[in-house]
């Protein structure tokens, strides 16, 4: 297959590229820095700065993962605008280009997040649950709504609502593990908020599964079947690195330091991957302790 990827130099994108290139797929990554694509994604992967550079080459699938990191810095007005443009604005440009093509891909898999549901508290949320009202939820709703417009072109659209991706190479685990190794880890706020997580290997396998599953369309929660509360996540991570978890991070300190963005850490979603499992996808990592041992054992 010829697959176009946006966000190909990110954590998930790089892993996808390495797996698909090894399987013999033809890969093109749309990037602001195309010269970095072969370095980060593999020498067989082509980087383009302009979609027009792809020309009339047949295209089988598009995987749209681009988006500035949502939790890297507080949500100032300028930061919110950047988050919006890097998701909705980029997807609009992608759709406009697809509209000009005579040959259309069969499927578009577009990124989203479990933040679509907002802070769901104790409510269990599957793909039928309503959306939230905070900024992160509004961002996801607009991102999905934009991607779904592709259906009018006869393209099958899959929306991937991803949880916290656990990986050695980056993401939340890499940020958390250092303070935990020094015994400075603990719960965040009350610790009762739910943390829907997914091992990077399952994230890649699910994307591959959905692209090839011709009946798959609409939203899918990309998270393991057994989410945990933050206090349990902290305990399991401390156990994995053989350190106590006795240094909590108070909620008031987060709210004071991060403002509106603190909801990402103090809220959560008890999200379950109902549609993925109904479609026949089997998770390799269903328990957090097993996932953490797998990811941290080689450090």
C-alpha positions, 0 to 999 in steps of 0.5 A: 500500500502507498500510505500518506502520514501526517505527524510521521515524525512524532512518537506514534508516526515513527513507530508506524513508519518503521513497522510498515516500511519493514512490511514493504509498504510505500510511505510518504510523510508530509512534514515541515522538515522533510529532510528529517523524515529519512533520519527519524522514520527510516531511509525508505520513507519519503518526506515532502513539505508540499502535498503537491509534490506527491503528484498523481501517484496512487494513494491507498490510505491516509493516516492523519496524526499531526498536531502540536503537543497539547500538554507541553505548556500552559494554554495561553491564547496563542498556544490555543491558536497553535493547537487548533491550527496544527490539528483543524487547520492542517486537516482542512488543508489535507482535505482540500488537497484530497478534493483536487485528486482524481484518484482518492484513497480508500480510507482516512484514519484521523487522530483524536483523543479520549479528551473528546469526552472531557472529564468523565468522572466515574462514568464509564465512557464508550464510543457512544458517550457524549463529548465534553465541554472543556477546551481539549474536548472542543479541540477533539470535536472540531478535529473529528468533525473536520476529518469526517467531511472526507466521507463526502468524497467516498473515503472511509473515515476512522477516528482514533480516540487515543489514551495515554500512549506508553512507550520507551522513546517518549510520551508521558512515561518518559517524562514521569519515569525520571522523578519516580526513579529518584523516589519523587513520584506519587499521586496527582491531586486526589489520585482518583482520576482515571487514566486510560492508557495503551502500550505503543505496540497495541496502538500501532497494531490497532491502527494497522488493524483498523486500516485493513478492516474494511468495515471499520469506520467512525470513532474507536477508543484506543486504550487498554481494556483496564484503565486505572486510577492515577493512584494505581498508576503511580503505585505500579510505576513506583513498583516497576522502578523499585521506588516508593511513591510517597511524594504527591503533587497537590491539585492546587499547585497544578491549578496555580501553575498550569491554569486551565491545562491542569484539567488534563492531569486532574481529570480523566476518562474511564474509557473502554475500547468497546468498538475495537474489541467488538471488531475482533481486535485483541490487545497484547497488553491488558494489564498496566503492570505487565506493560510497564515491565515490558517497557522499562525492563531494558532501561 
